[in-house]
Amino acid sequence: MIEVLKRELDCPIDEMTLCPNEPMSRHTSFRIGGPADLLVLPKSARAICGAVKAARAAGLPLTVLGNGSNVLVRDEGIRGVVLCIGSEYADIQIEGTRITAQTGALLSVLSNEAQRAGLTGLEFAGGIPGSLGGALFMNAGAYDGQMADVVLSSCYYDAQSGEIQTLDGKDHAFGYRSSIYKSHPDWIILSAVMQLQEGDPDIIRAKMDDFAGRRRDKQPLNYPSAGSTFKRPEGYFAGKLIQDAGLMGYTIGGAQVSEKHAGFVINRGGATCADVLALMEYVQREVLRQFGVQLEPEVRVL
Ligand SMILES: Cc1cc2nc3c(=O)[nH]c(=O)nc-3n(C[C@H](O)[C@H](O)[C@H](O)COP(=O)(O)OP(=O)(O)OC[C@H]3O[C@@H](n4cnc5c(N)ncnc54)[C@H](O)[C@@H]3O)c2cc1C
């Protein structure tokens, strides 16, 4: 497959790292997932566009990922090319109160950089283990903030037209854990500009520490997971419903409803994707039976 991709590439091959037969368990926060036929780690926008174009020209299926913290990859793995936009495409520039970053930048790094520069607005993002790309796609949020509050614009590569386009803040159609990118799988997000406000670095740090402490107290951060397994249903909290259904600690294979926070399914060790899916289905069935509420997965199954 490497040769097929290389033949179609119109950018230098050294602008990306190619990993054939790469276990996706190494690239997901759940530590679950069979092999990708070919994992590509891009180092430039040219490499991202080049790899996408080459995969399309070669007729290979393409999957785009950031830090893999909101996905569950099947045990059979992923056929075709998986473009993992991460630490090799993560430049961050700060000018005045604006931050421009490539989408492989981690939210934790962005949040820390903003704090160091005395900029407030990204404190909420400090403990979210995703990349900027995944965060825009999901409109990631926590505590008092979400990406929608800070994004001024973003740039994406439209794989269909082959052009790079810009979206203004209001055009992102941000909603609860969603954005316009969710309905456009052919748009690969390259960078974003965030508008922050001047603030006192000590006050910003204190707020970040407070959020981090709350996470440590409530969330099972010592086990691999993909964060909240289900979306918050209108008028309820998924974790509370699951707890009230008596499912805390319920286990199938290596997958368990966390005993610390019922909203999280964790990998207790050696969990397969099949274990997690079976557990999710059981939880959904029980919550529906006991409370008449249909839980919808927040985690994306690939
Ligand atoms: C312990 C833990 C705590 C969490 N806490 C929170 C929280 O408080 N709030 C919250 O919102 N989420 C939380 N999450 C979930 C997750 O971190 C976020 O959804 C995050 O935004 C996902 O980013 P990612 O880079 O890991 O995306 P991935 O999981 O890699 O991908 C998610 C989706 O985004 C798409 N995508 C990623 N990058 C791009 C790109 N450049 N272009 C186009 N599409 C792209 C992928 O195709 C995929 O469909 C948590 C997860 C964990 C494990």
The ligand as an SDF file (V2000), in Angstrom:
LIG
                    3D

 53 58  0  0  0  0  0  0  0  0999 V2000
  -10.1200   11.1380   30.0850 C   0  0  0  0  0  0  0  0  0  0  0  0
  -10.8890   11.8900   29.0310 C   0  0  0  0  0  0  0  0  0  0  0  0
  -11.5530   13.0540   29.3590 C   0  0  0  0  0  0  0  0  0  0  0  0
  -12.2820   13.7690   28.3960 C   0  0  0  0  0  0  0  0  0  0  0  0
  -12.9090   14.9250   28.7540 N   0  0  0  0  0  0  0  0  0  0  0  0
  -13.5840   15.6240   27.8280 C   0  0  0  0  0  0  0  0  0  0  0  0
  -14.2470   16.8570   28.1790 C   0  0  0  0  0  0  0  0  0  0  0  0
  -14.2110   17.3080   29.3140 O   0  0  0  0  0  0  0  0  0  0  0  0
  -14.9120   17.5150   27.1930 N   0  0  0  0  0  0  0  0  0  0  0  0
  -14.9550   17.0620   25.9080 C   0  0  0  0  0  0  0  0  0  0  0  0
  -15.5650   17.7220   25.0660 O   0  0  0  0  0  0  0  0  0  0  0  0
  -14.3570   15.9060   25.5560 N   0  0  0  0  0  0  0  0  0  0  0  0
  -13.6670   15.1900   26.4580 C   0  0  0  0  0  0  0  0  0  0  0  0
  -13.0390   14.0170   26.0960 N   0  0  0  0  0  0  0  0  0  0  0  0
  -13.1820   13.5090   24.7170 C   0  0  0  0  0  0  0  0  0  0  0  0
  -12.1130   14.0000   23.7190 C   0  0  0  0  0  0  0  0  0  0  0  0
  -10.9010   14.3300   24.3790 O   0  0  0  0  0  0  0  0  0  0  0  0
  -12.5970   15.1970   22.9110 C   0  0  0  0  0  0  0  0  0  0  0  0
  -13.7640   14.8630   22.1730 O   0  0  0  0  0  0  0  0  0  0  0  0
  -11.5280   15.7160   21.9330 C   0  0  0  0  0  0  0  0  0  0  0  0
  -11.9700   16.9170   21.3600 O   0  0  0  0  0  0  0  0  0  0  0  0
  -11.2080   14.7370   20.8100 C   0  0  0  0  0  0  0  0  0  0  0  0
  -10.0530   15.1910   20.1420 O   0  0  0  0  0  0  0  0  0  0  0  0
   -9.0690   14.1700   19.4000 P   0  0  0  0  0  0  0  0  0  0  0  0
   -7.9890   14.9560   18.7560 O   0  0  0  0  0  0  0  0  0  0  0  0
   -8.6330   13.1010   20.3380 O   0  0  0  0  0  0  0  0  0  0  0  0
  -10.0410   13.5960   18.3130 O   0  0  0  0  0  0  0  0  0  0  0  0
  -10.1270   12.1010   17.7480 P   0  0  0  0  0  0  0  0  0  0  0  0
  -10.6640   11.1970   18.8090 O   0  0  0  0  0  0  0  0  0  0  0  0
   -8.8300   11.7190   17.1150 O   0  0  0  0  0  0  0  0  0  0  0  0
  -11.2190   12.3020   16.6170 O   0  0  0  0  0  0  0  0  0  0  0  0
  -12.5360   12.6670   16.9560 C   0  0  0  0  0  0  0  0  0  0  0  0
  -13.2630   13.0190   15.6640 C   0  0  0  0  0  0  0  0  0  0  0  0
  -12.7050   14.2130   15.1290 O   0  0  0  0  0  0  0  0  0  0  0  0
  -12.3160   14.0300   13.7750 C   0  0  0  0  0  0  0  0  0  0  0  0
  -11.0820   14.8020   13.5540 N   0  0  0  0  0  0  0  0  0  0  0  0
   -9.9960   14.8640   14.3570 C   0  0  0  0  0  0  0  0  0  0  0  0
   -9.0750   15.7060   13.8380 N   0  0  0  0  0  0  0  0  0  0  0  0
   -9.5800   16.1580   12.6590 C   0  0  0  0  0  0  0  0  0  0  0  0
   -9.0980   17.0490   11.6410 C   0  0  0  0  0  0  0  0  0  0  0  0
   -7.9100   17.6630   11.7340 N   0  0  0  0  0  0  0  0  0  0  0  0
   -9.8940   17.2800   10.5720 N   0  0  0  0  0  0  0  0  0  0  0  0
  -11.1200   16.6780   10.4700 C   0  0  0  0  0  0  0  0  0  0  0  0
  -11.6260   15.8330   11.3900 N   0  0  0  0  0  0  0  0  0  0  0  0
  -10.8620   15.5790   12.4730 C   0  0  0  0  0  0  0  0  0  0  0  0
  -12.0900   12.5400   13.6090 C   0  0  0  0  0  0  0  0  0  0  0  0
  -12.3460   12.1390   12.2850 O   0  0  0  0  0  0  0  0  0  0  0  0
  -13.1060   11.9400   14.5870 C   0  0  0  0  0  0  0  0  0  0  0  0
  -14.3450   11.7420   13.9700 O   0  0  0  0  0  0  0  0  0  0  0  0
  -12.3140   13.2990   27.0500 C   0  0  0  0  0  0  0  0  0  0  0  0
  -11.6160   12.1260   26.7070 C   0  0  0  0  0  0  0  0  0  0  0  0
  -10.9080   11.4310   27.6760 C   0  0  0  0  0  0  0  0  0  0  0  0
  -10.1530   10.1940   27.2850 C   0  0  0  0  0  0  0  0  0  0  0  0
  1  2  1  0
  2  3  1  0
  2 52  2  0
  3  4  2  0
  4  5  1  0
  4 50  1  0
  5  6  2  0
  6  7  1  0
  6 13  1  0
  7  8  2  0
  7  9  1  0
  9 10  1  0
 10 11  2  0
 10 12  1  0
 12 13  2  0
 13 14  1  0
 14 15  1  0
 14 50  1  0
 15 16  1  0
 16 17  1  0
 16 18  1  0
 18 19  1  0
 18 20  1  0
 20 21  1  0
 20 22  1  0
 22 23  1  0
 23 24  1  0
 24 25  2  0
 24 26  1  0
 24 27  1  0
 27 28  1  0
 28 29  2  0
 28 30  1  0
 28 31  1  0
 31 32  1  0
 32 33  1  0
 33 34  1  0
 33 48  1  0
 34 35  1  0
 35 36  1  0
 35 46  1  0
 36 37  1  0
 36 45  1  0
 37 38  2  0
 38 39  1  0
 39 40  1  0
 39 45  2  0
 40 41  1  0
 40 42  2  0
 42 43  1  0
 43 44  2  0
 44 45  1  0
 46 47  1  0
 46 48  1  0
 48 49  1  0
 50 51  2  0
 51 52  1  0
 52 53  1  0
M  END
$$$$
